[in-house]
Amino acid sequence: MENKAFSLKRLGLMLKYNITYYGRSYLTYFGAVLGLLLTIFLLSTISNNISNDFFSSWYSTIMVLTAILIPGMSFRELRSKTATISYLTIPASTSEKYFASFIITTIGIFTVVSIIFIVFNLLAILIASFFNYHLGFFAFWKWQDFKDIVTSYFLLHSIFFFGASAFKKSQILQTILWLTIIMMAITLLVGGIARLLMQDLFASYNFNILAMDDMGARLKETIKFFGRLVFTISVILLWLATYFKLKEKQVA
């Protein structure tokens, strides 16, 4: 029988359970990231091609991969019948199980990967000193871009977190497949509607309605506003859908 009252103690135990259960996979991923960064650094040193912008782009790239792979491997216990029964019978509520996975794959993993970049920077400085090369701290991200990195992380996390709860096999591949199909359908739908509604506007502005004039500026701001609105609603709905998907399995 599921515990309905939320308990911080049980949440802590579920956090410990998740770290133990996925610990080896997480460590393998972290080691692979650090190894990749050190390899890139050594190759860049040999070719004398080290720049802050280069490593800044790698920070955002690694975060995108992390937002896909780590949430995508969540709820691994639901892949087989025996493991599912064992997981669902853990004396913790659905919300406690959900938030344990959610906290680890958002704040936890994001923080650890950022720390890995700092550790890598210290190792890079140490390695460079052996070659009599002075190396300072890399600017892994520009603060004005950090919000975009966090936004992208949360969006991808919500998508692949839901995919992990919805699909039983090849969760990441199936999520990418369905995401591609949905994005293509949305693009065709929005493109068709926009062409029908704005056909005259396209003609009058010589197919450059986003030019920096009054109407173009207003249109850009409107697009940005609705883009942020759609983003916020989509992320929240996907996180809620993941919870109810887990709740459905718990009840079943």
C-alpha positions in Angstrom: 0.0 0.0 0.0 1.4 3.4 -1.0 2.3 6.0 1.7 0.2 9.0 0.9 1.7 11.5 3.3 4.9 13.1 2.0 7.9 12.4 4.2 11.3 14.1 4.0 12.9 11.1 5.7 11.6 8.7 3.0 12.6 11.3 0.4 16.1 11.2 1.8 16.1 7.4 1.7 14.9 7.4 -2.0 17.7 9.9 -2.8 20.1 7.4 -1.3 18.5 4.5 -3.1 18.8 6.3 -6.5 22.4 7.3 -5.9 23.2 3.7 -5.0 21.2 2.1 -7.9 22.5 4.5 -10.6 25.8 5.3 -9.0 27.9 3.1 -11.3 26.2 4.6 -14.4 26.7 8.1 -13.2 30.4 7.6 -12.4 31.0 6.0 -15.8 29.4 9.0 -17.4 31.3 11.5 -15.3 34.6 9.7 -16.0 33.8 9.7 -19.7 33.1 13.4 -19.7 36.4 14.2 -17.8 38.4 11.9 -20.1 36.9 13.5 -23.2 37.7 17.0 -21.9 41.3 16.0 -21.1 41.7 14.4 -24.5 40.4 17.5 -26.2 42.7 19.7 -24.1 45.8 17.6 -24.9 45.0 17.7 -28.6 44.3 21.4 -28.5 47.6 22.0 -26.6 49.5 20.1 -29.3 47.9 22.1 -32.0 48.3 25.3 -30.0 44.5 26.0 -30.3 43.3 26.8 -26.8 40.7 29.4 -26.3 38.0 30.2 -23.8 35.3 30.2 -26.5 36.2 26.7 -27.5 35.8 25.3 -24.0 32.7 27.4 -23.4 31.0 25.7 -26.3 32.0 22.3 -24.9 30.3 23.2 -21.6 27.0 23.9 -23.3 27.5 20.8 -25.5 28.1 18.5 -22.5 25.1 19.9 -20.7 22.9 19.2 -23.7 24.2 15.6 -23.8 23.7 15.3 -20.0 20.1 16.5 -20.3 19.4 13.8 -22.8 21.3 10.8 -21.4 20.9 11.1 -17.6 17.1 11.7 -17.5 16.8 9.1 -20.3 18.1 6.4 -18.1 15.8 7.2 -15.2 13.2 4.7 -13.9 15.4 1.9 -15.2 13.6 -0.4 -12.7 10.5 -0.2 -14.8 12.1 -2.1 -17.7 11.4 -5.6 -16.4 8.5 -7.1 -14.5 10.5 -8.3 -11.6 12.4 -5.0 -11.1 9.1 -3.1 -11.5 7.4 -5.0 -8.8 10.4 -4.6 -6.5 10.6 -0.8 -7.2 6.8 -0.2 -6.8 6.7 -2.0 -3.5 9.4 0.2 -2.0 7.6 1.8 1.1 7.6 5.3 -0.3 4.9 7.4 -2.0 4.9 8.2 -5.8 5.8 11.8 -5.1 8.8 10.8 -3.0 10.1 8.4 -5.7 9.4 11.1 -8.4 11.1 13.9 -6.6 14.1 11.8 -5.7 14.8 11.1 -9.4 13.9 14.7 -10.3 16.2 16.3 -7.8 19.2 14.1 -8.7 18.7 14.5 -12.5 18.2 18.3 -12.4 20.1 20.1 -9.6 22.3 17.2 -8.6 23.7 16.2 -12.0 23.9 19.8 -13.3 26.0 20.7 -10.3 28.2 17.7 -10.5 28.9 18.3 -14.2 29.8 21.9 -13.5 32.2 20.7 -10.8 33.7 18.3 -13.2 34.6 21.3 -15.5 36.2 23.0 -12.6 38.2 19.9 -11.7 39.2 19.6 -15.4 40.4 23.2 -15.4 42.6 22.5 -12.4 44.0 19.4 -14.0 44.6 21.3 -17.3 46.5 24.0 -15.4 48.7 21.3 -13.7 49.4 19.5 -17.0 50.2 22.7 -18.7 52.7 23.6 -16.0 54.8 20.6 -16.9 55.2 22.1 -20.4 56.1 25.5 -19.0 52.9 26.9 -20.3 51.0 29.4 -18.2 47.3 28.6 -18.1 44.5 30.4 -16.2 40.9 29.5 -15.5 38.8 29.0 -18.5 35.5 30.9 -18.9 33.4 27.9 -19.4 30.3 30.0 -19.8 29.4 33.6 -20.3 27.0 34.7 -17.6 24.6 36.1 -20.3 24.5 32.7 -21.9 24.1 30.7 -18.6 20.4 31.3 -18.6 20.1 29.8 -22.0 22.1 26.7 -20.9 19.8 26.2 -17.9 16.7 26.7 -20.0 17.9 24.2 -22.6 18.8 21.7 -19.9 15.3 21.9 -18.3 13.5 21.6 -21.6 15.5 18.5 -22.7 15.3 17.1 -19.2 11.5 17.3 -19.2 11.3 15.6 -22.6 13.6 12.7 -21.9 12.4 12.4 -18.2 9.0 11.8 -19.6 10.3 9.4 -22.3 12.0 7.3 -19.6 8.7 6.8 -17.8 6.6 6.3 -21.0 8.7 3.8 -23.0 9.9 0.4 -21.8 12.7 -0.2 -24.4 15.2 2.1 -26.1 13.8 5.1 -24.2 16.2 7.7 -25.6 15.9 6.6 -29.2 12.1 6.3 -29.0 11.9 9.8 -27.4 14.1 11.3 -30.1 12.0 9.6 -32.8 8.7 10.9 -31.5 10.2 14.3 -30.8 11.3 14.5 -34.4 7.9 13.5 -35.7 6.1 16.0 -33.4 8.5 18.8 -34.3 8.0 18.2 -38.0 4.3 18.2 -37.6 4.3 21.4 -35.6 6.7 23.1 -38.1 4.4 22.2 -41.0 1.3 23.3 -39.2 2.7 26.6 -37.9 4.3 27.3 -41.3 1.1 26.6 -43.1 -1.0 28.8 -40.8 1.6 31.6 -40.9 1.7 31.6 -44.7 -2.1 31.8 -44.9 -2.5 34.5 -42.3 0.5 36.6 -43.3 0.7 36.2 -47.1 0.1 39.8 -47.7 2.6 40.8 -45.1 5.2 38.6 -46.7 4.7 40.4 -50.0 4.7 43.9 -48.7 7.9 43.4 -46.7 9.7 41.5 -49.5 9.8 38.3 -47.4 11.7 40.2 -44.7 9.1 40.8 -42.1 11.7 40.4 -39.3 13.5 43.5 -40.5 14.3 45.9 -37.7 11.4 48.3 -38.3 8.4 48.9 -35.9 6.3 46.0 -37.1 9.3 43.7 -37.3 10.4 44.6 -33.7 6.8 44.1 -32.4 6.6 40.8 -34.1 9.9 39.6 -32.7 8.8 40.6 -29.1 5.5 38.8 -29.6 7.3 35.6 -30.9 9.7 35.8 -27.9 6.8 36.2 -25.4 4.8 33.2 -26.8 8.0 31.2 -27.1 8.7 31.7 -23.4 5.1 30.9 -22.6 5.0 27.7 -24.6 8.4 26.7 -23.2 7.2 27.1 -19.6 3.8 25.4 -20.1 5.5 22.5 -22.1 8.1 21.8 -19.4 5.6 21.9 -16.5 3.2 19.7 -18.4 5.9 17.1 -19.3 7.1 17.0 -15.7 3.5 16.5 -14.5 2.9 13.9 -17.2 6.0 12.0 -15.9 4.6 12.1 -12.4 1.2 10.8 -13.4 2.8 8.1 -15.6 4.7 6.9 -12.5 1.5 7.2 -10.4 -0.4 5.1 -13.0 2.2 2.3 -12.7 2.2 2.6 -8.9 -1.6 2.2 -8.8 -1.6 -0.6 -11.3 
